[in-house]
Amino acid sequence: MHRRSFLKNTAQAGVVYSALPLLSSLQRTAPYKLVLIGSGWWGMNILRSALQHGGCKLAAICDVDERQANAALMVINTLTSDKPKTYRDYRELLHKEKPEVVIVATPDHWHPLIAIAAMQQGAHVYVEKPICHTINEGKAMVKAARQYNRVVQVGTHRRVSPHNISGINFLKSGKAGKIGMVRAFVHYGGGEGKKVADESVPQGLNWDMWCGPAPLHPYNPTIHPKGFRQYLDYANGQLGDWGIHWMDQILWWTEEKYPRKVFSSANRFIKKDNTDAPDTQNVIFEFESFTATWEHRMYAGNEAEKSNVGCYFYGTEGTFHMGWLDGWTFYPSDKNKSIIHEAPVLHKPDDQNIPELWADFMQSVQQNHSPVCDIAIGQRSTNMSLLGMLSYKLGRSIEWDGEKQLIKNDEEANKLLQRKYRGEWEYPV
């Protein structure tokens, strides 16, 4: 099969999502009241797409770091005539502003409490991935979304990327044959790193609030800004950060909702910096009808294969690579057949598809239906990453009951489905 004939059959799906920002849908006489909580790099990426899409009035932004908030305001002034207020505490913002739409783009450990509080206040929520730090937090987020009847979109933007849509359609069509194994991976180069001394908390940063329900560590510039993902008290390393995107692609393709057994082997063989997340990790996810694996390393790229990022789906008719910057490619087992390739369609500066995902979110809010990355979908994808990390921390395999969301016959493991919160913060239920 040639690429042209395949695309002719599947272009409709890609066009639907790639055109979403152009949809006017149902319009209200007044714009939705929008707020941004977490005004760093990625939060501003989402906000740009929201403002460009239209239909919302930016009422406020919230950040525990005044430096970050001030930098965001300078950019916002170039994007809109809206004059948002600034807050340091999301609770005060929600109480005073009563927003209708909330973007949650904080570090991972804050996602559950803020998203649930926003839903309780009556807002629809766009929350970044991974949705939570522990599995029971995700359960509470899904429960809140259903209880308060709120639309909650998770920032797994590859669900609306044109090449991901057509690639999943290709796989579901059976053109790769019966698939028995999927290998997901992210390999980036990097050296040993070095220790960086703790510092005094910078002026304008509420470090106690930044740590929030998580353990309070001395301030270190390698944690904030942007470095928190490799600290296990605040995130779940490379698997929790990058892995969820590819776990989500696997679950999007299969009819199964969760793995039944998980085993992870991981360690820090190379890194000598302040972080504590594994620099090398392998995870085996056993499903009913196939096996999925995850692998990452953070000290050597991937010069021996065609890509350093993505998923290889191994089927009886050939091997399919779902990538990122390189789109997708199918390598037929029959050498007489041509390789099929589709290039990506991504937005600069960060090569993503947030505009399409935001458009789907707003259409879902307007029409009161589930978004393409509904919170339940995001929870299942996040769970795969969290189960891999849980196995790593235990040092053994686990059996997962996806319906009850419990680990079978393992009291010690089930204790890791949540953690004790610090200080005034109460764990969501």
C-alpha positions in Angstrom: 0.0 0.0 0.0 1.3 3.5 -0.8 1.1 6.3 1.6 -1.2 8.3 -0.7 -3.9 5.6 -0.8 -3.7 5.1 3.0 -4.0 8.8 3.8 -7.0 9.0 1.5 -8.8 6.5 3.6 -7.8 8.0 7.0 -7.4 11.8 6.3 -10.9 12.5 7.6 -9.8 11.7 11.2 -6.8 13.9 11.0 -8.6 16.8 9.4 -11.3 16.8 12.1 -8.7 17.5 14.9 -6.3 19.6 12.9 -9.2 22.0 12.0 -10.5 22.2 15.6 -9.2 25.7 16.3 -11.3 27.0 13.4 -14.5 25.7 14.8 -16.9 28.3 16.1 -19.2 25.8 17.8 -21.8 27.1 20.2 -21.0 30.7 21.2 -22.2 32.4 24.4 -22.9 36.1 24.6 -20.2 36.4 27.3 -16.7 34.9 27.3 -15.8 32.2 29.8 -13.9 33.5 32.9 -10.5 31.9 32.7 -7.6 31.7 35.1 -4.1 30.2 34.9 -2.6 28.4 38.0 1.1 27.8 37.4 2.5 30.4 35.0 5.8 28.8 34.0 7.0 27.7 30.6 4.3 25.0 29.9 1.5 26.9 31.6 2.2 29.8 29.2 2.2 27.5 26.2 -1.4 26.4 27.2 -2.5 30.0 27.9 -1.3 31.2 24.5 -3.4 28.6 22.8 -6.4 29.5 25.0 -6.1 33.2 24.2 -5.6 32.6 20.5 -8.6 30.4 20.4 -10.9 33.0 21.9 -14.0 32.7 23.9 -12.4 33.3 27.2 -11.5 36.4 29.3 -8.3 36.0 31.4 -9.3 37.1 34.9 -6.3 36.1 36.9 -3.0 34.1 37.1 -1.6 32.5 40.2 1.9 31.5 41.0 3.9 31.1 44.2 6.9 32.6 42.5 6.6 36.3 41.8 9.4 36.3 39.3 7.6 33.7 37.2 4.3 35.6 37.5 5.9 38.9 36.5 7.6 37.3 33.5 4.2 35.8 32.5 2.4 39.1 32.7 4.9 40.7 30.3 4.1 38.1 27.8 0.3 38.2 28.5 0.4 42.0 27.8 1.5 41.2 24.2 -1.2 38.6 23.7 -4.4 40.2 25.0 -6.0 43.4 26.3 -7.2 41.5 29.3 -5.7 42.8 32.6 -5.5 39.7 34.8 -5.1 40.0 38.6 -2.3 38.1 40.3 -2.5 35.7 43.2 0.0 33.7 45.3 -2.5 31.2 46.7 -4.9 29.3 44.4 -7.5 29.1 47.2 -7.8 32.8 47.4 -8.1 33.0 43.6 -10.8 30.4 43.4 -12.8 32.1 46.2 -12.6 35.6 44.9 -12.6 35.1 41.1 -15.0 32.1 40.9 -13.6 31.2 37.4 -15.5 29.0 34.9 -12.4 27.6 33.3 -9.1 26.8 35.1 -5.7 25.8 33.7 -3.7 23.7 36.2 0.0 23.8 35.1 1.8 23.5 38.4 4.4 20.8 39.3 2.9 17.3 39.4 2.4 17.0 43.1 0.0 20.0 43.1 -2.3 18.8 40.3 -4.9 16.8 42.3 -5.6 19.3 45.1 -5.9 22.3 42.8 -7.9 20.5 40.1 -10.4 19.1 42.7 -10.8 22.5 44.4 -11.5 24.1 41.0 -14.1 21.5 40.2 -15.7 21.9 43.7 -15.9 25.7 43.0 -17.7 24.9 39.7 -15.0 25.3 37.1 -14.1 23.1 34.1 -10.4 22.1 34.2 -7.6 21.7 31.8 -4.9 19.8 33.9 -1.5 18.9 32.7 -0.1 15.4 32.7 0.6 13.4 34.7 -2.6 14.1 36.5 -1.2 13.1 39.9 1.7 11.9 42.0 0.0 8.8 43.5 -2.7 6.5 42.2 -5.4 7.3 44.8 -5.1 11.0 43.9 -6.1 10.2 40.4 -9.1 8.2 41.6 -10.2 11.2 43.6 -9.9 13.4 40.6 -12.1 11.2 38.4 -14.6 11.0 41.3 -14.7 14.8 41.6 -15.2 15.3 37.9 -18.2 13.0 37.9 -19.6 14.2 41.2 -19.5 17.9 40.1 -20.3 17.1 36.4 -17.2 19.1 35.2 -15.3 18.7 31.9 -11.7 17.8 32.7 -9.2 17.7 29.9 -5.8 16.2 30.4 -2.8 17.7 28.5 -1.9 14.5 26.6 -1.9 16.5 23.3 -0.7 13.6 21.2 -4.3 12.4 21.2 -5.1 15.2 18.7 -1.8 15.2 16.7 -2.8 14.4 13.1 -0.1 11.8 12.6 -0.9 10.1 15.9 -4.6 9.9 14.9 -3.9 8.4 11.5 -1.2 6.1 13.0 -3.6 4.7 15.6 -6.2 4.2 12.8 -3.5 2.3 10.8 -2.8 0.0 13.7 -6.5 -0.5 14.5 -7.2 -1.3 10.9 -5.0 -4.4 11.2 -2.5 -3.3 8.5 0.4 -4.1 10.8 -1.1 -7.5 11.5 -1.7 -9.0 14.9 0.5 -7.1 17.4 2.0 -9.1 20.3 4.5 -6.6 21.7 4.9 -2.8 22.0 8.2 -1.2 23.1 8.0 2.4 24.3 11.2 4.3 24.9 12.8 7.7 25.4 16.6 8.0 25.2 18.4 11.3 25.6 22.0 12.0 26.1 23.5 13.6 29.2 26.5 13.3 31.5 26.9 12.5 35.1 25.9 16.0 36.2 27.2 17.5 39.4 26.1 18.4 42.9 24.6 21.9 43.3 24.5 23.4 46.8 21.3 24.4 48.4 20.6 28.1 48.5 18.5 30.6 50.4 15.0 30.9 49.0 14.9 33.6 46.3 13.0 36.7 47.1 9.4 36.5 45.9 9.2 32.7 46.1 7.0 31.1 48.7 8.9 27.8 48.9 6.8 26.3 51.7 3.7 26.7 49.4 5.6 25.4 46.4 6.3 22.2 48.3 2.8 22.2 49.6 1.5 18.7 50.5 4.9 17.1 49.5 7.9 17.0 51.8 9.7 20.3 52.5 13.2 20.2 51.2 15.8 23.0 51.3 15.5 25.2 48.3 17.7 24.1 45.4 17.8 25.8 42.0 17.9 22.3 40.3 14.4 21.7 41.6 12.7 25.0 40.7 12.2 26.1 38.1 11.7 23.2 35.7 13.9 20.5 37.4 11.4 19.0 39.7 10.5 16.0 37.5 13.6 14.1 38.5 12.9 14.5 42.2 10.7 11.7 43.4 9.0 13.7 46.2 7.5 16.0 43.5 7.2 13.8 40.4 8.0 10.4 39.1 11.1 10.8 37.0 11.3 10.1 33.2 8.6 7.5 33.3 6.1 9.9 35.0 7.1 12.7 32.7 7.7 11.3 29.2 6.4 7.9 29.8 2.7 8.9 30.2 2.6 10.1 26.5 3.6 6.7 25.2 1.6 4.7 27.8 -1.3 6.8 26.5 -0.6 5.8 22.9 -0.6 2.1 23.9 -3.9 2.4 25.7 -5.4 4.4 22.9 -4.5 1.5 20.5 -5.6 -1.4 22.6 -9.1 -2.3 23.8 -7.6 -3.3 27.2 -7.8 -0.6 29.8 -4.9 -1.6 32.0 -2.1 -4.1 32.5 -2.5 -7.1 34.8 1.1 -7.5 35.9 4.0 -5.0 36.1 7.7 -5.4 36.8 10.3 -2.7 36.8 14.1 -2.8 37.1 15.7 0.6 37.5 18.8 2.3 39.0 21.1 5.3 39.0 24.1 4.0 37.3 25.5 7.2 35.9 24.0 10.4 37.4 25.9 12.0 40.3 23.8 15.1 40.7 21.1 16.2 43.2 18.2 14.2 41.7 17.0 10.9 42.9 15.0 9.5 40.0 16.4 6.5 38.1 18.6 7.3 35.2 18.1 3.8 33.7 14.7 2.0 33.8 13.0 -1.0 32.2 9.4 -1.9 32.8 7.4 -4.9 31.6 3.6 -4.5 31.4 1.8 -7.8 30.9 -1.6 -7.4 29.2 -4.1 -10.1 28.3 -3.2 -10.1 24.6 0.2 -8.5 24.4 3.3 -7.4 26.3 4.3 -3.7 26.5 7.7 -2.5 27.7 9.2 0.9 28.7 12.8 1.8 28.7 14.7 5.0 29.2 18.2 6.2 29.9 19.4 9.7 30.6 23.0 9.6 29.6 23.2 8.2 26.1 21.1 9.0 23.1 20.1 6.5 20.5 22.4 6.5 17.5 22.0 2.8 16.7 18.2 3.0 15.8 16.2 5.4 13.7 14.6 7.2 16.6 15.2 8.0 20.2 11.5 8.5 21.1 8.3 6.7 20.6 6.7 3.3 20.4 7.5 0.3 18.2 4.4 -1.9 17.6 5.6 -5.3 16.5 3.0 -7.0 14.3 2.8 -10.1 12.0 2.8 -7.8 9.0 5.6 -5.6 10.0 6.9 -3.0 12.6 5.2 0.3 13.1 7.0 3.2 14.8 4.9 5.9 16.3 7.2 8.8 16.8 7.1 12.5 17.6 9.3 14.8 15.4 9.6 12.1 12.8 5.9 11.3 12.5 5.1 7.6 12.0 6.6 4.9 9.8 5.6 1.3 8.9 8.2 -1.2 7.9 6.5 -4.1 6.2 7.8 -7.7 6.8 7.4 -8.3 3.1 10.5 -6.7 1.5 8.6 -6.3 -1.8 6.3 -3.8 -0.2 7.1 -0.1 0.3 7.8 1.6 3.6 4.8 3.9 4.5 5.5 7.2 6.3 3.6 10.2 7.5 5.2 13.4 8.6 4.0 15.2 11.7 2.1 18.5 11.8 3.2 20.3 14.9 3.2 23.8 16.3 6.2 25.9 17.3 8.0 26.7 19.4 7.7 23.4 21.3 6.5 21.0 18.6 3.1 20.2 20.1 -0.6 20.3 19.3 -2.0 22.2 22.2 -4.3 24.5 20.0 -6.2 21.4 18.8 -6.5 20.0 22.4 -7.7 23.4 23.8 -10.3 23.7 21.0 -11.6 20.2 21.8 -11.8 21.2 25.5 -13.8 24.3 24.8 -16.1 22.5 22.4 -16.7 19.9 25.2 -17.4 22.7 27.7 -19.8 24.4 25.3 -21.6 21.2 24.3 -21.4 19.4 27.7 -19.7 16.2 26.5 -16.5 14.3 27.3 -13.3 15.7 25.8 -10.9 13.6 23.8 -8.5 13.4 26.8 -11.1 13.0 29.5 -9.8 12.7 33.1 -10.6 8.9 33.2 -8.4 8.4 30.1 -5.6 10.5 31.6 -5.9 8.6 34.8 -5.4 5.2 33.2 -2.4 6.4 31.3 -0.9 8.0 34.4 -1.5 4.8 36.3 0.7 2.8 34.0 3.6 5.1 34.7 2.8 5.1 38.5 2.6 1.3 38.6 6.0 1.1 36.9 7.5 3.4 39.6 5.7 1.6 42.3 7.2 -1.7 41.2 10.6 0.0 41.1 10.2 1.3 44.7 9.1 -2.1 46.0 11.8 -4.0 44.1 9.4 -6.7 42.8 6.5 -7.3 40.4 2.9 -6.5 41.2 -0.5 -7.8 40.1 -2.9 -5.0 39.3 -6.7 -5.2 39.7 -7.7 -2.4 37.3 -11.4 -2.6 38.2 -10.8 -2.2 42.0 -7.6 -0.2 41.4 -5.8 -2.2 44.0 -2.7 -4.4 44.0 -3.6 -8.0 44.5 -2.6 -9.7 47.7 0.1 -7.2 48.6 -0.6 -5.0 51.6 2.8 -3.3 51.5 2.3 -2.3 47.9 -1.2 -0.9 48.5 0.2 1.4 51.1 2.1 3.1 48.2 -1.1 4.0 46.4 -1.1 7.2 48.4 1.2 9.1 50.7 0.9 11.1 53.8 0.5 14.8 53.1 2.4 17.4 55.0 1.1 20.0 57.3 -2.4 21.5 56.8 -3.0 19.6 53.5 -5.6 16.8 53.5 -5.4 13.9 51.1 -8.3 13.9 48.6 -10.8 11.1 48.7 
